[in-house]
Amino acid sequence: MKRRSGIKVMGQLIGLVVPLLHVMLAAIFLGVAGFLCAIFLTILAGTALMYFDMPVIVNIHIKILIAFAVLRGILHYAEQACNHYIAFKLLAIIRHKVFAALRKLCPAKLEGKDKGNLISIITNDIELLEVFYAHTISPIAIAFFTSLIMVVFIGRYHIYAGIWALVSYLLVGVGVPLWNGRKSASTGMEFRSGIGELNSYVLNSLRGLEETIQYGQEESRKQEMSEKSLELLKKQKELNRMEGNTRALTNLLILLSSFGMLFFTLFLYKNQQMSIDAVVLCTISMMGSFGPVVALSNLSNNLNQTLASGERVLSILEEAPKVEEVFGQKEVSFENASCEQVTFSYEDEVILKDYSISLPKGKIIGIHGKSGSGKSTLLKLFMRFWDADKGAVNISGTNVKDINTKNLRDMEAYVTQETYLFHDTIANNIKIAKPEASQEEIIEAAKKASLHSFIEKLPKGYDTQVGELGDTLSGGERQRIGIARAFLHQAPLLMLDEPTSNLDSLNEGMILKALKEECREKTVVLVSHRQSTMKIADKVYEMENGRIS
């Protein structure tokens, strides 16, 4: 992954704020007003002490101080409310964008990807952006405008005092964050990546818990998990050490700047270039006005992790899909399907070479061959999960690259070797193929998949939860749910990849019978290495090493 600079990441993340710019401007205004109230509390208190022998002026100052104190609380609350509204609104928008990006990248770009790392990006990394949107963008603008106002205020007494204030604010608000960022940027990215890797390892360990116990690998998995955790702990300690150094440096610079202003203004007073009142006010102003820039300095401690998370999120959003979706083309009706001289490779491995096949309407076509011969790849090319390197994959004489993606998927039903089940009811898992389907349609699809009698015996019937990844069901039951989905989808082209591999002879016979009877008007492609599955096919092709006979 190509690393961006922190400034570039921030610029791209700020670009997402445009729809909520009016709220951001309100937050900045409220923040500046709130900090000015806090700063002038100390300035007015100092002024009141200078006029302690004039009760009327002191009473006025006290009333203004009370008003400023109340206003400070109200303004700070309003600013935080605006910032958090922006943050949580944008987090929702970013999640939608990330899911949309993942949908476009799938399956070509996501097959074989580290799922735990993706989960970490979708959850932890996006959540960490809340710090950026709620506590970074407006504080930068607030620090800039507040410091500018204070430079002008102090500069009224003497231009050199204003320059001293400007240099002090720049050192604390810009110098320290840049210094800290340069030191800890790579550590922040390593920490975020490490969390993703640990998530993946834990996810794998949970999914393979039975195998781990069966083969006595508990201690080795536990040991490796501990090592990964300790490695993360080292990174966290390193980040904490850098944070401590940053805070120490910030406090040192504030102390030096404040006393520097005192000695510098006393020098000006000694040379009759400033009054004693101005010395007191400039010093108090300097001491009390570091709040906004200290906020920036403190932000830099967490900003590296936040920017690392932002970079990981942006990388997902910007990654180009291997297969672009098609819109705006004329709708196509299914008549037949074919491959013409198709060649396809996974990177350097050639899977299909000069491959041609015709799938006429209303026929059951069997494709028989050993594992790894390219049978599944052929179906994925018809689904346009990938594009062929050479040749053409056609539906009704039209290249699938020129058919609207939704139109293409509506014409096809695809049952994969491994049926994925969501943590939901059996009915809802079948209903994925047709969300608006009635209960009667779901039951009819289940009957065709030889599943209805099994479901009826369950305590809650079709409302029975299948568990995470369908782990409460057997492999054959999961496979039949996948076949029921295909029946419910009612597409004219039905493609089944090893549809009976997990079934016994009785259920295989029932499903094949249903396919034969219910699919007279459909084109069915049966891919299998089992000869028994090929019995219902009108025509069988033998496949070996990406070639057909």
Buried (B, 14 or more C-beta within 10 A) or exposed (E): EEEBEBEEBBEBBBEBBEEBEEBBEBBBBBBBBBBBBBBBBBBBBBBBEBBEEEEEBBEBBEEBBEEBEEBBEEBBEBBBBBBBBBBEBBBEEBBEBBEEBBEBBBBBBBEEBBBBBBBBBBEBBBEBBBBBBBBBBBBBBBBBBBBEBBBEBBBEBBEBBBEBBBBBBEBBBBBBBEBBBEBBBEBBBBBBBBBBBBBBBBBBBEBBEEEBEEEEBEEEBEEEBEEBEEBBEEBBEBBEEBBEBBBEBBBEBBEEBBEBBBEBBBEBBEEEBBEEBBBBBBBBBBBBBBBBBBBBBBBBBBBBBBBBBBBBBBBBBEBEBEBEEBEEBEEBEBEBBBBBEBBBBEEEEBBBBEBEBBBEBEBBBBBBBEEEBBBBBBBBBBBBBBBBEBBBBBBBEBBBBBBBBEBBBBBBBBBBBEBEBEEBBBBBBBBBBBEEBEEEBBBBBBBBBBBBEBBEEEEEBBEBBBEEBBEBBEEBBBBBBBBBBBBBBBBBBBBBBBBBBBBEEEBBBBBBEBBBEBBEEBBBBBBBBBEEBBBBBEEBBBBEEBBBE
